[in-house]
Amino acid sequence: MKSREFPQVSVVVVNWNRQEYLRECLLSLVRQAAVNLEVIVIDNGSTDGSTQMVLREFVDPGRILCRLIANPDNRGFCAANNQGIRLAGSEFIALLNNDAVAEPGWLAAMAAILQERPDVGMIASKVLVHEDRRKIDKVGHLIYPDGQNRGRGSGEWDNGQYDALEEVAWPDGCAAMYRKKMLDQIGGFDEDFFAYGDDAELGLRARIAGWNCIYVPNAVVYHRRGATLGLGSGRRLELIERNRVLLAAKLFPWSLLWLNGFYYGLRLLAGLYAAIRARGETTRYPGWKGKLVMAGSLLKGDLSALKMLPRILAKRREIERFQKLSPTEIRALLNRYRIPLRTLTQQAI
């Protein structure tokens, strides 16, 4: 039953061949309290019966207002989310990965902040690891000066160190809430990114437009890490590397962009040192064959980014119509939320 006292919230869930995960995800939305809820499922050409399951079990106004959009093929995380955002009828729009499960108060906790703070355009959740709920997946984001972004607190035990309501750089797209007014102003996800790093690009673009982001510790979600392509996937690493370059080329001040190669080189050297000590991302790619896959994926990502640079650089001019922060202020923002090199290279993403 809808209540005028509760905020209107639309939740977009993108799915691709994860029927069982999707069922658990949607059941957690059924249990959401104190919101007037609209759920939009965008299926990217699944062949595992996902769409039939949604139609059979969730497209029932008596249980949950759920809309299903079945794409004929996989259009990627960005394009599918943009579809859902365009269809959303609420002033607040949440995203929830199909491999994530939300606590019952997740939506209400985030919406309360957006209702109180008109300067806030984004809300970050406390995202814990589904398989071990004592461990943090991410609580907002951090970024390195070469454009590589990483979840804040990733891999740490949850001992209450992130239990304060506070400003963060931007949310993780796995479990976030956005103000529709903000998205109408700056646009949705950049579909050139396809997947990975897209939430960082959207978040930084929003910060450049003058919007703030708040981390809400009692908005809790449990996330299965790497369920889409796998943590050791070469394609995953390729997209992460490509989109790192694209994000920097599109949004970084020129004074920082010219130094991108320098910071990237530092990160590679630090990563090599971590590999020698069997730490960091290289642990996902064991043996010399794994290291070849890793190196090849990074190279493919860089070459792919190089081909896309003219189109991405042209998009820099589009930012000017809503830009509020100066280049100096953007650089200060990036420094404020900079991840230490040691932390970056010794974590396994």
C-alpha positions as CSV (number, residue, x, y, z in Angstrom):
1,M,0.0,0.0,0.0
2,K,1.3,3.5,-0.9
3,S,1.5,6.2,1.7
4,R,1.8,9.9,1.1
5,E,4.2,10.0,4.1
6,F,6.7,7.7,2.4
7,P,9.2,8.9,-0.4
8,Q,8.7,7.8,-3.9
9,V,11.7,5.6,-5.0
10,S,12.4,3.8,-8.2
11,V,14.9,0.9,-8.2
12,V,16.7,-0.2,-11.4
13,V,18.1,-3.7,-11.5
14,V,20.1,-4.8,-14.5
15,N,20.3,-8.6,-15.2
16,W,22.2,-10.9,-17.5
17,N,21.9,-14.6,-16.9
18,R,21.8,-14.6,-13.1
19,Q,18.3,-16.0,-12.4
20,E,18.9,-17.2,-8.9
21,Y,20.9,-14.1,-7.8
22,L,18.1,-12.0,-9.3
23,R,15.4,-13.8,-7.4
24,E,17.2,-13.1,-4.1
25,C,17.8,-9.5,-5.1
26,L,14.2,-8.9,-5.9
27,L,13.0,-10.6,-2.7
28,S,15.1,-8.2,-0.7
29,L,13.3,-5.3,-2.5
30,V,9.9,-6.8,-1.6
31,R,11.0,-6.5,2.1
32,Q,11.8,-2.7,1.8
33,A,10.1,-0.6,4.4
34,A,8.8,3.0,4.6
35,V,9.1,3.8,0.8
36,N,6.6,3.9,-2.1
37,L,8.5,1.5,-4.4
38,E,8.8,1.0,-8.1
39,V,11.1,-1.7,-9.4
40,I,12.3,-1.7,-13.0
41,V,14.2,-4.9,-14.1
42,I,16.2,-4.4,-17.3
43,D,17.2,-7.8,-18.7
44,N,20.1,-7.9,-21.2
45,G,19.2,-10.8,-23.4
46,S,19.4,-13.5,-20.7
47,T,19.0,-17.1,-21.9
48,D,18.7,-18.8,-18.5
49,G,15.0,-18.2,-17.8
50,S,15.5,-15.0,-15.9
51,T,12.7,-13.1,-17.7
52,Q,10.2,-15.9,-17.2
53,M,11.1,-16.1,-13.5
54,V,10.5,-12.3,-13.1
55,L,7.1,-12.5,-15.0
56,R,6.0,-15.5,-13.0
57,E,7.1,-14.4,-9.5
58,F,7.4,-10.6,-9.4
59,V,5.2,-8.9,-12.0
60,D,2.3,-8.8,-9.5
61,P,1.0,-5.4,-8.3
62,G,-0.3,-7.2,-5.2
63,R,3.3,-7.9,-4.1
64,I,5.5,-5.4,-5.7
65,L,5.2,-2.9,-8.6
66,C,7.7,-4.5,-11.0
67,R,8.3,-3.6,-14.6
68,L,10.3,-5.9,-16.9
69,I,12.2,-4.7,-20.0
70,A,13.6,-7.5,-22.0
71,N,16.4,-6.5,-24.3
72,P,17.2,-8.9,-27.2
73,D,21.0,-8.7,-26.4
74,N,23.5,-7.5,-23.8
75,R,23.6,-3.8,-24.0
76,G,25.9,-3.4,-21.1
77,F,25.5,-2.0,-17.6
78,C,25.5,1.6,-18.6
79,A,22.9,1.5,-21.4
80,A,20.6,-0.8,-19.4
81,N,20.7,1.5,-16.4
82,N,20.0,4.5,-18.6
83,Q,16.9,2.6,-19.9
84,G,15.7,2.2,-16.4
85,I,16.5,5.7,-15.4
86,R,14.5,7.1,-18.3
87,L,11.5,4.9,-17.3
88,A,11.7,5.8,-13.6
89,G,8.8,7.8,-12.3
90,S,10.3,8.8,-8.9
91,E,12.3,11.8,-7.7
92,F,14.9,9.3,-6.2
93,I,16.4,6.6,-8.3
94,A,18.3,3.7,-6.7
95,L,20.5,1.1,-8.5
96,L,21.0,-2.4,-7.1
97,N,23.1,-5.1,-8.8
98,N,21.4,-8.3,-9.5
99,D,24.1,-10.1,-7.4
100,A,23.3,-7.9,-4.3
101,V,20.9,-8.2,-1.5
102,A,19.6,-5.2,0.5
103,E,18.6,-4.9,4.1
104,P,15.0,-3.9,4.6
105,G,15.8,-0.3,5.6
106,W,18.2,0.3,2.7
107,L,16.1,2.5,0.6
108,A,14.4,4.5,3.4
109,A,17.8,5.4,5.0
110,M,19.1,6.8,1.7
111,A,16.0,8.6,0.8
112,A,15.8,10.4,4.2
113,I,19.1,12.1,3.5
114,L,18.0,13.3,0.0
115,Q,14.8,14.7,1.5
116,E,16.8,16.6,4.1
117,R,19.7,17.8,1.9
118,P,18.9,19.5,-1.4
119,D,22.7,19.9,-2.1
120,V,23.2,16.1,-2.1
121,G,22.7,14.3,-5.4
122,M,24.1,10.9,-4.6
123,I,24.0,8.4,-1.7
124,A,26.6,5.7,-1.0
125,S,25.7,2.5,0.8
126,K,27.6,0.3,3.1
127,V,28.3,-2.6,0.8
128,L,29.5,-5.8,2.6
129,V,30.7,-9.0,1.0
130,H,27.8,-11.4,0.6
131,E,29.9,-14.5,1.3
132,D,31.4,-13.1,4.5
133,R,29.3,-10.3,5.9
134,R,31.9,-9.2,8.4
135,K,34.1,-7.9,5.5
136,I,33.7,-4.6,3.6
137,D,33.3,-4.6,-0.2
138,K,33.2,-0.8,-0.4
139,V,31.9,2.2,1.5
140,G,32.1,4.9,-1.2
141,H,35.0,5.3,-3.6
142,L,38.6,6.6,-3.7
143,I,40.7,7.4,-6.8
144,Y,44.4,7.5,-7.8
145,P,45.7,10.4,-9.9
146,D,46.0,8.2,-13.0
147,G,42.2,7.6,-13.0
148,Q,42.1,4.2,-11.3
149,N,39.3,4.2,-8.8
150,R,38.8,1.8,-5.9
151,G,36.2,1.0,-3.2
152,R,36.9,2.8,0.1
153,G,37.6,0.2,2.8
154,S,37.7,-2.7,0.3
155,G,38.8,-5.9,2.0
156,E,38.8,-4.5,5.6
157,W,36.9,-6.2,8.4
158,D,33.8,-4.2,9.4
159,N,34.7,-3.1,12.9
160,G,32.6,0.1,13.0
161,Q,35.3,2.3,11.5
162,Y,32.9,3.4,8.8
163,D,29.8,3.8,10.9
164,A,29.7,7.7,10.6
165,L,27.4,9.5,8.3
166,E,29.9,11.5,6.2
167,E,30.7,13.0,2.8
168,V,32.5,10.7,0.3
169,A,33.6,11.1,-3.3
170,W,30.8,9.2,-5.0
171,P,28.9,5.9,-4.5
172,D,29.5,2.5,-6.1
173,G,26.9,1.7,-8.8
174,C,26.3,-1.7,-7.2
175,A,24.1,-0.1,-4.6
176,A,23.4,3.6,-4.8
177,M,20.7,6.3,-4.9
178,Y,20.7,9.3,-7.2
179,R,18.5,12.4,-7.3
180,K,16.6,12.5,-10.6
181,K,17.0,16.2,-10.8
182,M,20.7,15.7,-10.8
183,L,20.6,13.1,-13.5
184,D,18.3,15.3,-15.7
185,Q,21.0,18.0,-15.4
186,I,24.2,16.1,-16.1
187,G,22.9,13.0,-17.9
188,G,23.1,9.3,-17.0
189,F,25.9,6.8,-17.5
190,D,28.3,7.3,-20.3
191,E,27.5,4.3,-22.6
192,D,31.0,4.4,-24.1
193,F,32.1,2.8,-20.8
194,F,29.8,-0.3,-21.2
195,A,30.7,-1.5,-17.7
196,Y,33.3,-0.9,-14.9
197,G,34.4,2.6,-13.9
198,D,31.1,4.0,-15.2
199,D,29.9,4.8,-11.7
200,A,33.1,6.7,-11.0
201,E,32.7,8.7,-14.2
202,L,29.1,9.6,-13.3
203,G,30.0,10.4,-9.7
204,L,33.0,12.7,-10.6
205,R,30.9,14.4,-13.3
206,A,28.2,15.1,-10.7
207,R,30.8,16.5,-8.3
208,I,32.1,18.8,-11.0
209,A,28.5,20.0,-11.4
210,G,28.5,21.0,-7.7
211,W,26.5,18.1,-6.3
212,N,27.6,16.4,-3.0
213,C,27.6,12.7,-2.0
214,I,26.8,11.3,1.4
215,Y,27.7,7.9,2.8
216,V,24.9,6.4,4.9
217,P,26.2,3.5,7.1
218,N,22.8,2.1,7.9
219,A,22.0,1.6,4.2
220,V,23.4,-1.9,4.1
221,V,23.8,-4.2,1.1
222,Y,25.5,-7.6,0.7
223,H,27.3,-8.0,-2.7
224,R,28.8,-11.0,-4.5
225,R,32.0,-9.7,-5.9
226,G,32.9,-10.4,-9.5
227,A,29.8,-12.4,-10.2
228,T,29.3,-11.0,-13.7
229,L,32.6,-11.7,-15.5
230,G,34.7,-13.3,-12.7
231,L,37.5,-11.7,-10.6
232,G,40.2,-13.3,-12.8
233,S,38.6,-12.4,-16.1
234,G,40.9,-10.8,-18.7
235,R,37.9,-9.0,-20.2
236,R,37.1,-7.5,-16.9
237,L,40.6,-6.2,-16.4
238,E,40.6,-4.9,-20.0
239,L,37.5,-2.8,-19.4
240,I,38.8,-1.5,-16.1
241,E,42.0,-0.3,-17.7
242,R,40.3,1.2,-20.7
243,N,37.8,3.1,-18.6
244,R,40.5,4.4,-16.3
245,V,42.0,6.2,-19.3
246,L,38.6,7.4,-20.6
247,L,37.6,8.8,-17.2
248,A,40.8,10.8,-16.9
249,A,40.6,12.0,-20.5
250,K,37.1,13.2,-20.1
251,L,37.0,14.7,-16.6
252,F,40.5,15.4,-15.2
253,P,42.0,19.0,-15.4
254,W,44.7,19.3,-18.0
255,S,47.2,20.0,-15.3
256,L,46.7,16.5,-14.0
257,L,45.9,14.8,-17.2
258,W,49.4,15.6,-18.6
259,L,50.9,13.6,-15.6
260,N,48.8,10.6,-16.3
261,G,51.6,8.5,-17.7
262,F,53.8,9.3,-14.8
263,Y,51.3,8.2,-12.2
264,Y,50.4,5.1,-14.3
265,G,54.1,4.2,-14.4
266,L,54.4,4.6,-10.6
267,R,51.4,2.3,-10.2
268,L,52.8,-0.4,-12.5
269,L,56.1,-0.4,-10.6
270,A,54.3,-0.6,-7.2
271,G,52.1,-3.4,-8.7
272,L,55.3,-5.3,-9.8
273,Y,56.7,-5.0,-6.3
274,A,53.4,-6.3,-4.9
275,A,53.4,-9.2,-7.4
276,I,56.9,-10.3,-6.2
277,R,55.4,-10.4,-2.7
278,A,52.3,-12.3,-3.9
279,R,49.9,-9.5,-3.1
280,G,47.5,-7.3,-5.0
281,E,45.6,-7.8,-8.2
282,T,48.2,-10.3,-9.6
283,T,47.0,-12.9,-7.2
284,R,43.9,-13.2,-9.4
285,Y,46.1,-14.3,-12.3
286,P,48.4,-17.1,-11.0
287,G,51.4,-18.5,-12.8
288,W,53.2,-17.1,-15.9
289,K,50.2,-17.7,-18.1
290,G,48.1,-15.7,-15.7
291,K,50.6,-12.9,-15.8
292,L,50.5,-12.9,-19.7
293,V,46.7,-12.7,-19.6
294,M,47.0,-9.7,-17.2
295,A,49.6,-7.9,-19.3
296,G,47.7,-8.6,-22.5
297,S,44.4,-7.3,-21.0
298,L,46.1,-4.1,-19.9
299,L,47.6,-3.6,-23.3
300,K,44.2,-4.2,-25.0
301,G,42.6,-1.8,-22.6
302,D,45.1,1.0,-23.4
303,L,44.8,0.4,-27.2
304,S,41.1,0.4,-27.0
305,A,41.1,3.7,-25.0
306,L,43.5,5.2,-27.6
307,K,41.0,4.6,-30.4
308,M,38.2,6.1,-28.4
309,L,40.1,9.2,-27.2
310,P,38.9,11.6,-30.0
311,R,35.2,11.0,-29.1
312,I,35.9,11.1,-25.3
313,L,37.9,14.3,-25.5
314,A,35.1,15.9,-27.5
315,K,32.8,15.2,-24.5
316,R,34.9,17.5,-22.3
317,R,33.2,20.4,-24.0
318,E,29.8,19.1,-23.0
319,I,30.8,19.4,-19.3
320,E,31.2,23.1,-19.5
321,R,27.4,23.7,-19.6
322,F,26.9,22.6,-16.0
323,Q,30.4,22.8,-14.6
324,K,30.6,24.5,-11.2
325,L,34.1,23.5,-9.9
326,S,37.2,25.1,-11.3
327,P,40.1,23.0,-12.4
328,T,41.9,23.8,-9.2
329,E,38.8,22.7,-7.2
330,I,38.5,19.5,-9.2
331,R,42.2,18.6,-8.5
332,A,41.7,19.4,-4.8
333,L,38.6,17.1,-4.7
334,L,40.7,14.3,-6.3
335,N,43.5,14.8,-3.8
336,R,41.0,14.7,-0.9
337,Y,39.8,11.3,-2.0
338,R,43.1,10.0,-3.2
339,I,43.8,6.3,-2.4
340,P,47.4,5.7,-1.2
341,L,49.5,3.8,-3.8
342,R,50.4,1.1,-1.3
343,T,46.8,0.4,-0.6
344,L,45.9,0.5,-4.2
345,T,48.5,-2.0,-5.4
346,Q,48.3,-4.4,-2.5
347,Q,44.5,-4.8,-2.7
348,A,43.0,-7.4,-5.0
349,I,40.1,-5.8,-6.7
